[in-house]
C-alpha cells in the first residue's frame, strides 16, 4: 500500500508551495483560454469537431500518410530516419552527432525526447546537451523532470530559481524575474552560437508538402533550427495533418488551448536545409519515432493518438491540480513523461499497463478533460478502458485489468446487487440505515490507506432511496399547487430565461490594417504608418533613439527602393551576417495576418531569418496591401510554400515560465517595430 505513487500523492498534498502554484496555474490558464476562444472566428465546438475529424483521418490511414509525408520531406532535402524504439532513436541521433564530430547539442522543448530519455542517453556517450527553453533549462540544472507539458518549472518559486542560478551558474542571487530571464538569455546565447547540432521537436508535419511546423514563444526553437550547422527534428509518427489548410485549423486551437494565445510568438515552417552558401543549417534530419504508437493505433486506445500536446486537460483536471506532474509515477517510481489525464492513457499504452495502468485511477471521471480538449478526445472513456484493462497494449497483446483485488471484489459485489431490482432495493435500505448510524456518531472509520475520510471526502449513504424522496416531493407539489417554486410567475420567468439568450451588443468589426495594428499593439509590438518617401527618416530616427549605428538587414532587392543607401549615407553600417555586437535587425515581410497581428517572413537569398531573431530590436517593413484577414489566407501563398524555411512572428519574444510571470525578451528580440507602407 505504500507504493511510490501514493507516496508522491501524499508529498504533493503536503506541499503548500506546490498547491499554491497549481491553483494559480489552473486559474490563469482557464481565464486566458476562455478569452482566447471567445475571439475565434467560428464556433468553438464546430472547430474542435473539425480538428477531431482531421486527426482521426490521420490515425485511420497512418501508414499511407506517413509514406507520402516521408517522400515529400525527402524531396525537400530532409534526411528522414524512421525508427521503431526509443533505443533506436537514441542510437540514430548519436550516430549523426558522431559522424559530424559534434560535441555541444542545443535542444528546444520536445516531449518525445523526454519519452526516450534522450538527454541522459546522449550525455552517457560524452555529448553535452543543453535545454534552451527557460523552464526546461531550469529543471535540467536542478536534475528534475518537467512538471507540466507546457510550463516545465511550474512547481518552482522565484526564490528556488534564484538559488539554482546562483549555485549552478555562479551569478549573484536574485529574486527579480526579469533579471533571472536575462541571466538565462546571456548564458544560453553562447550555446546557440557555438552548438554543433540543434535538436527540436515537431508540433505538426504537413503531409502534402513535407513541411515541419514548430511553435515557440521564447525564440529558442528558432535558434536551434536556424543557427547550428545541423538540425535534427524528433517527431512521433502520428503528429501529421494532411494539408496546410488543416494546419491552419490546428494553429487556431493549439495556442489557445495551451497558453491562451491566438497564436504563439513564433511559428516556424521548415521544408528543408539552407540552399544558400554559408547559411545554416546545412543538414536537416527528421527522426520519426514509433515506440509503441502503432500498437496503440491497433488497440481500443487509438483515440489517444489524436492528442496535440496542448496540456489543457492537465489544467482542467482536479486531480492534476492537487498532485502536479511529478505525482504521476509508475509502480517502481519511474516518472511518466506524460502526466495528467492524457498521460494516464498514453503511458499505459506506450510503456505497459503493468507499470503505469494505475494512473488511470487518478481521475474523478468528471469529464472536464473531455470538455476542454481542443480535438474532442473522449478521455473519460479511455481512462475507463485502461482501468478495465481493455485496449491497453504490450507488444500488441491485451493485458488483464489493473485494478487491485479488493477493488475488483467490491465492484463484483456491486454488480451482483445492481443487476437485481430486489437485491438493489434491499441494499439501499441497509445503506440508509447505515447512513443514519454514521450521521449520529463517528464510530465508523475506514483505514487510512484507503484515503477516504483523509485526503478524499467520504459521502454518507442516502438515508432514503431516490424513489422514496421523489414520491414525497411529488406528493408535496400535488398538495401545494400554489407553492413558490410552482407559481405561474416563476414558470413564466423560467420559460423566458430558457427560451432566449441574453442579447449582447455586436462588437465593432475591424478589418485590414486597423485590425492588424490593434492586435500587434496588444502583443507588445509597435506600428507606424508611413509612405515610402518618409520611411527612411522614420527608421533612422528609431535607430538613433536606440543608439544603434549598425543594422543586420535583408538585402536591398527585398526592401523598399533606396532605403539602405539613405541609411548608409546617414552613417548607419549595414551588414547581412550575424554579429553579437549588432542590436538591430531589419527585414521585409511577405504578408501579415490581421486577426492575430502576425508577420510572415520567408527565407531565401538576401533574406536571412536571423535578422529577425538574434538582434534585440526587430524592424519590419510591411506593405499595407499585403495584410490578409486570416491565417488560412497566407499559409498557401506560393512564396511561402516554396521557401525552405519561414516564420510567422507575433510580437516580441516572451516567457511565463517563472511563477507564470510574463517577461518580454527571452532569446528573440525584446522590441518589434513595424513600419506599414501606405499608398
FENKA-V381625 format. One record per residue. N is the residue number from 1. RES is the residue in one letter. PSI is psi in whole degrees, -180 to 180 (NA if undefined). Layout:
N | RES | PSI
N | RES | PSI
This chain:
1 | X | -22
2 | X | 58
3 | X | 160
4 | X | -34
5 | X | -48
6 | X | -37
7 | X | -41
8 | X | -40
9 | X | -48
10 | X | -40
11 | X | -42
12 | X | -43
13 | X | -27
14 | X | 2
15 | X | 101
16 | X | -32
17 | X | -45
18 | X | -42
19 | X | -42
20 | X | -43
21 | X | -43
22 | X | -39
23 | X | -44
24 | X | -41
25 | X | -48
26 | X | -44
27 | X | -48
28 | X | -41
29 | X | -42
30 | X | -45
31 | X | -45
32 | X | -40
33 | X | -44
34 | X | -43
35 | X | -41
36 | X | -40
37 | X | -24
38 | X | -22
39 | X | 2
40 | X | 141
41 | X | -13
42 | X | 172
43 | X | 133
44 | X | -44
45 | X | -37
46 | X | -42
47 | X | -41
48 | X | -32
49 | X | -36
50 | X | -43
51 | X | -40
52 | X | -44
53 | X | -41
54 | X | -48
55 | X | -37
56 | X | -41
57 | X | -37
58 | X | -49
59 | X | -37
60 | X | -35
61 | X | 45
62 | X | -42
63 | X | -45
64 | X | -44
65 | X | -40
66 | X | -44
67 | X | -43
68 | X | -43
69 | X | -45
70 | X | -42
71 | X | -44
72 | X | -43
73 | X | -42
74 | X | -38
75 | X | -29
76 | X | -6
77 | X | 5
78 | X | 136
79 | X | 115
80 | X | 133
81 | X | 117
82 | X | 121
83 | X | 152
84 | X | -41
85 | X | 170
86 | X | -43
87 | X | -38
88 | X | -41
89 | X | -45
90 | X | -46
91 | X | -39
92 | X | -47
93 | X | -41
94 | X | -38
95 | X | -42
96 | X | -43
97 | X | -44
98 | X | -41
99 | X | -25
100 | X | 17
101 | X | 40
102 | X | 150
103 | X | -44
104 | X | 125
105 | X | 125
106 | X | 129
107 | X | 140
108 | X | 172
109 | X | 134
110 | X | 115
111 | X | -31
112 | X | -37
113 | X | -33
114 | X | -38
115 | X | -36
116 | X | 8
117 | X | 47
118 | X | -46
119 | X | -50
120 | X | -40
121 | X | -41
122 | X | -40
123 | X | -34
124 | X | -21
125 | X | 10
126 | X | 4
127 | X | 147
128 | X | 117
129 | X | 125
130 | X | 121
131 | X | 137
132 | X | -15
133 | X | 135
134 | X | -49
135 | X | -42
136 | X | -38
137 | X | -42
138 | X | -49
139 | X | -29
140 | X | -43
141 | X | -32
142 | X | -5
143 | X | 32
144 | X | 168
145 | X | 155
146 | X | 143
147 | X | -4
148 | X | 147
149 | X | -39
150 | X | -40
151 | X | 87
152 | X | -31
153 | X | 31
154 | X | -25
155 | X | -3
156 | X | 146
157 | X | 166
158 | X | -32
159 | X | -40
160 | X | -37
161 | X | -42
162 | X | -43
163 | X | -40
164 | X | -46
165 | X | -39
166 | X | -44
167 | X | -44
168 | X | -30
169 | X | -10
170 | X | 27
171 | X | 159
172 | X | 146
173 | X | 138
174 | X | 146
175 | X | 1
176 | X | 117
177 | X | -47
178 | X | -37
179 | X | -41
180 | X | -40
181 | X | -40
182 | X | -31
183 | X | -46
184 | X | -40
185 | X | -47
186 | X | -43
187 | X | -44
188 | X | -18
189 | X | -40
190 | X | -36
191 | X | -46
192 | X | -43
193 | X | -27
194 | X | -8
195 | X | 140
196 | X | -30
197 | X | 142
198 | X | 132
199 | X | 132
200 | X | 165
201 | X | -172
202 | X | 124
203 | X | -42
204 | X | 143
205 | X | 132
206 | X | 117
207 | X | -42
208 | X | -26
209 | X | 9
210 | X | 20
211 | X | 140
212 | X | 131
213 | X | 129
214 | X | 129
215 | X | 136
216 | X | 156
217 | X | -30
218 | X | -27
219 | X | -10
220 | X | -33
221 | X | -39
222 | X | -38
223 | X | -49
224 | X | -19
225 | X | -3
226 | X | -43
227 | X | -46
228 | X | 154
229 | X | -22
230 | X | 132
231 | X | 129
232 | X | 121
233 | X | 133
234 | X | 125
235 | X | 136
236 | X | 145
237 | X | -16
238 | X | -5
239 | X | 58
240 | X | 155
241 | X | 148
242 | X | -45
243 | X | 172
244 | X | -27
245 | X | -43
246 | X | -35
247 | X | -40
248 | X | -36
249 | X | -47
250 | X | -36
251 | X | -18
252 | X | -28
253 | X | -43
254 | X | -55
255 | X | -38
256 | X | -41
257 | X | -35
258 | X | -50
259 | X | 2
260 | X | 24
261 | X | 150
262 | X | -36
263 | X | 151
264 | X | 163
265 | X | -43
266 | X | 126
267 | X | 108
268 | X | 133
269 | X | 112
270 | X | 123
271 | X | -29
272 | X | -179
273 | X | 167
274 | X | 139
275 | X | 10
276 | X | 129
277 | X | 132
278 | X | -1
279 | X | 128
280 | X | 163
281 | X | 145
282 | X | -24
283 | X | 140
284 | X | 127
285 | X | 145
286 | X | 119
287 | X | 111
288 | X | 116
289 | X | 133
290 | X | -71
291 | X | 45
292 | X | -7
293 | X | -38
294 | X | -38
295 | X | -40
296 | X | -40
297 | X | -35
298 | X | 10
299 | X | -180
300 | X | -3
301 | X | 14
302 | X | -30
303 | X | -23
304 | X | -24
305 | X | -7
306 | X | -16
307 | X | 138
308 | X | 14
309 | X | 48
310 | X | -22
311 | X | 5
312 | X | -36
313 | X | -28
314 | X | -46
315 | X | -29
316 | X | -21
317 | X | 124
318 | X | -25
319 | X | -47
320 | X | -37
321 | X | -10
322 | X | -35
323 | X | -17
324 | X | 174
325 | X | -32
326 | X | -11
327 | X | -15
328 | X | 95
329 | X | 159
330 | X | -177
331 | X | -28
332 | X | 16
333 | X | 3
334 | X | 132
335 | X | 142
336 | X | 128
337 | X | -23
338 | X | 105
339 | X | -175
340 | X | -171
341 | X | -45
342 | X | -37
343 | X | -30
344 | X | -11
345 | X | -47
346 | X | -45
347 | X | -46
348 | X | -36
349 | X | -42
350 | X | -34
351 | X | 20
352 | X | 137
353 | X | -26
354 | X | -36
355 | X | -38
356 | X | 5
357 | X | -30
358 | X | -19
359 | X | -28
360 | X | -18
361 | X | -7
362 | X | 58
363 | X | 143
364 | X | -8
365 | X | 34
366 | X | -19
367 | X | -1
368 | X | -34
369 | X | -39
370 | X | -41
371 | X | -31
372 | X | -12
373 | X | 125
374 | X | -14
375 | X | 16
376 | X | 45
377 | X | 132
378 | X | 77
379 | X | -41
380 | X | -40
381 | X | -43
382 | X | -38
383 | X | -40
384 | X | -36
385 | X | -40
386 | X | -42
387 | X | -39
388 | X | -8
389 | X | 9
390 | X | 120
391 | X | -9
392 | X | 143
393 | X | 150
394 | X | 111
395 | X | 37
396 | X | 2
397 | X | 145
398 | X | 137
399 | X | 173
400 | X | 162
401 | X | 144
402 | X | 6
403 | X | 149
404 | X | 157
405 | X | -40
406 | X | -40
407 | X | -42
408 | X | -41
409 | X | -45
410 | X | -43
411 | X | -35
412 | X | -42
413 | X | -43
414 | X | -42
415 | X | -42
416 | X | -41
417 | X | -43
418 | X | -17
419 | X | 4
420 | X | 126
421 | X | -41
422 | X | -50
423 | X | -40
424 | X | -39
425 | X | -44
426 | X | -43
427 | X | -39
428 | X | -42
429 | X | -43
430 | X | -43
431 | X | -37
432 | X | -43
433 | X | -41
434 | X | -37
435 | X | -39
436 | X | -44
437 | X | -43
438 | X | -38
439 | X | -31
440 | X | -24
441 | X | 163
442 | X | 40
443 | X | -10
444 | X | 124
445 | X | 130
446 | X | 156
447 | X | 149
448 | X | -32
449 | X | -19
450 | X | -24
451 | X | -23
452 | X | 127
453 | X | -4
454 | X | -80
455 | X | -7
456 | X | 142
457 | X | 136
458 | X | 105
459 | X | 142
460 | X | 145
461 | X | 146
462 | X | 132
463 | X | -35
464 | X | 140
465 | X | 158
466 | X | -37
467 | X | -40
468 | X | -44
469 | X | -40
470 | X | -42
471 | X | -41
472 | X | -43
473 | X | -38
474 | X | -44
475 | X | -38
476 | X | -39
477 | X | -42
478 | X | -41
479 | X | -16
480 | X | 65
481 | X | -21
482 | X | 18
483 | X | 159
484 | X | -41
485 | X | -12
486 | X | 13
487 | X | 152
488 | X | -39
489 | X | -44
490 | X | -43
491 | X | -41
492 | X | -45
493 | X | -42
494 | X | -42
495 | X | -40
496 | X | -45
497 | X | -36
498 | X | -23
499 | X | -17
500 | X | 137
501 | X | 154
502 | X | 132
503 | X | 137
504 | X | 149
505 | X | 138
506 | X | 125
507 | X | 152
508 | X | 132
509 | X | 118
510 | X | 121
511 | X | 165
512 | X | -138
513 | X | -33
514 | X | -43
515 | X | -42
516 | X | -45
517 | X | -41
518 | X | -46
519 | X | -43
520 | X | -44
521 | X | -39
522 | X | -26
523 | X | 2
524 | X | 1
525 | X | 168
526 | X | 146
527 | X | 141
528 | X | 127
529 | X | 131
530 | X | 175
531 | X | 166
532 | X | -34
533 | X | -38
534 | X | 12
535 | X | -49
536 | X | -39
537 | X | -37
538 | X | -46
539 | X | -44
540 | X | -42
541 | X | -40
542 | X | -46
543 | X | -42
544 | X | -36
545 | X | -23
546 | X | 4
547 | X | 28
548 | X | 125
549 | X | 7
550 | X | 146
551 | X | 131
552 | X | 114
553 | X | 157
554 | X | 162
555 | X | 166
556 | X | -36
557 | X | -15
558 | X | 12
559 | X | 164
560 | X | 147
561 | X | 136
562 | X | 1
563 | X | -51
564 | X | -39
565 | X | -38
566 | X | -43
567 | X | -41
568 | X | -43
569 | X | -23
570 | X | 6
571 | X | 10
572 | X | 129
573 | X | 129
574 | X | 131
575 | X | 159
576 | X | 12
577 | X | 140
578 | X | 135
579 | X | 133
580 | X | -27
581 | X | -11
582 | X | 126
583 | X | -2
584 | X | 137
585 | X | 146
586 | X | 131
587 | X | 166
588 | X | -164
589 | X | 130
590 | X | -40
591 | X | 178
592 | X | 156
593 | X | 119
594 | X | -42
595 | X | -18
596 | X | 5
597 | X | 43
598 | X | 135
599 | X | 148
600 | X | 116
601 | X | 118
602 | X | 157
603 | X | -176
604 | X | 177
605 | X | 125
606 | X | 4
607 | X | 64
608 | X | 127
609 | X | -21
610 | X | -19
611 | X | -23
612 | X | 11
613 | X | -56
614 | X | -34
615 | X | 161
616 | X | -22
617 | X | 129
618 | X | 122
619 | X | 124
620 | X | 137
621 | X | 121
622 | X | 135
623 | X | 132
624 | X | -33
625 | X | -12
626 | X | 17
627 | X | 121
628 | X | 160
629 | X | -45
630 | X | 164
631 | X | -39
632 | X | -28
633 | X | -28
634 | X | -24
635 | X | -25
636 | X | 13
637 | X | 134
638 | X | -43
639 | X | -33
640 | X | -38
641 | X | -25
642 | X | -16
643 | X | 142
644 | X | -28
645 | X | 150
646 | X | 161
647 | X | 139
648 | X | 126
649 | X | 128
650 | X | 82
651 | X | 178
652 | X | 160
653 | X | 154
654 | X | 164
655 | X | 157
656 | X | 34
657 | X | -16
658 | X | 110
659 | X | 26
660 | X | 31
661 | X | 117
662 | X | 126
663 | X | 129
664 | X | 138
665 | X | 84
666 | X | -93
667 | X | -27
668 | X | -171
669 | X | 147
670 | X | -24
671 | X | 141
672 | X | 122
673 | X | 128
674 | X | 127
675 | X | 112
676 | X | 118
677 | X | 126
678 | X | 151
679 | X | NA
